[in-house]
Amino acid sequence: MSNKVAVYRKEHFNAAHRLHNPSWSEEKNNAIFGKCNNPHFHGHNYELVIKLRGIPDADTGYVMDLKILSDLVKQEVIERFDHKNLNEDCIEFKSLNPTAENIAIVIYQILRKKIHMDLDLQVRLYETERNFVEYPA
């Protein structure tokens, strides 16, 4: 039996985006994405929950020091995306539609490089109070 424990860190950021597929007509984009295809963009107050799962360290008792995780998320994610237009300001979304699903995958990829591989990582991103995604599922 393992003594794996899950720890969580919650952060938030605000960002604008437009859901749009440039290879489709405006009519198709409007039919698929509706108001989210607004050419003047729209914004969300995103809630981000980072889950780490692992065996607590024998010396500290921590899976990961949550202050270190908080600093990492702020530096690598919040500073990158907060109060930004994801389509125009963020290289990650220059050719990737910034859906909640894709944003969660990008955040996972950014953090995975910085968090020890012994720890399971999951990203939960709330785009609204009622709509959220998790990666990996």
N, C-alpha and C positions, 0 to 999 in steps of 0.2 A: 504494500500500500504506500502511495506517495503522500506527502504532506503538502501538496501544491495548494497555494492560496492565491486568490485573485485580489488585486488592488486596482483602484480606479482613480483617475484624475479628471475633473471636469473643468473645462475652459469655455470661453465663448469668443466669437468674433463676428463682425458685421462686414458684409461684402455684397457687391452688386454683381449681377451676371445677366446674360441673355442666353436662352436655349435656342440654338439655331444650327441647322445643318446647311452649309453653303452650297452643297451639291443638289439641294432641293429647291423647288420654286417657293416663292413667298406664300402661295396658297397652301402648299403642303406643310410648310413650317408652321403656318397659322393653325392648320387643322390638327397637327400633332402637338404643338407646344402651347397653343392658345396665347394667353396673356404673358406667359413666360418668354415669348418670342418678341416682346416689345423692343423695337430698335433703339429705344432710349434707355434700355436696361430696367431692372427692378432689383430690390435688395432683400436680404434676409438677415435676421439675427440668429446666427448659427450657434447651436450648443454642441460642444465636442466632448465626448467621453472616451478617454483612453483606458483600456483594460490591459493589465499585465498579469500573467499567471505564471507562477513558478514556486520553487521551494525556497522558503525564507533562509537567508544567510545565517550560518551557525553563529557568527560573531555579533551581527547587528540585529538579527531577527527580522530584517527587512527583506521583502521580495525585491524592492528597489526603493531607495530613499525618495519619497514623494516630492520633496523640495527639488531634488535633482530632476525628476520627471517634469515637474512644473516648469522649471527653468528651460528645459529642453523643448517642451511644447511651445512655450512663449517665444523662444529664440527661432525655432525652426518652422513653426506653423503660424502662430499668431502674428508675429512681425511681418511675415511674408504675405498673409492674406487679409488681415484686418483693415477695414476701411479702404479696400481696393476694389477696382473693377476687375473681376477675375479674367474676363475675356481680353481686356486691353492691357492690364498692368502685370499680369502673371505669365511668365514664359510657359509654365506647365499647361496652360489652357489656350495657347495660341492656336493649336490645331486639335484640341480635345474639348468637346462640348462639356461645360462645367455643370453637369447634373450633380445631384447629391451623391449618386453612386460613384461618379468619376472623382469628385472631390475627396470622398472617403478613401478611394484607392490611392490617390496621389499622397494624401496625408500618411497613409500606411507606408507607402514606399519611402517617403522622407524619413519617417521615424524608424523604420526597420533597420536602416543603415546605421542608426545611432544607439540602438538598444541591443544588449547582449542576446545572442541567438538562443541561449538557454531559456529565455523568457518568451512565452506565447504573447503575442500582441494582437489586440483587436481594436478597431476604430468604430465608434458609434457616432454618427453625425445627425443631429436634429436640424432639419431645414425649417420646420415649423413645429409647433407644439404637438401636432398629430402625425407628422411625416418624418420618419427617420430611416436611416440605412445603417447596416453593419458590414464591415469588411475586416477579415474574411467572415463569411456567413457561418 
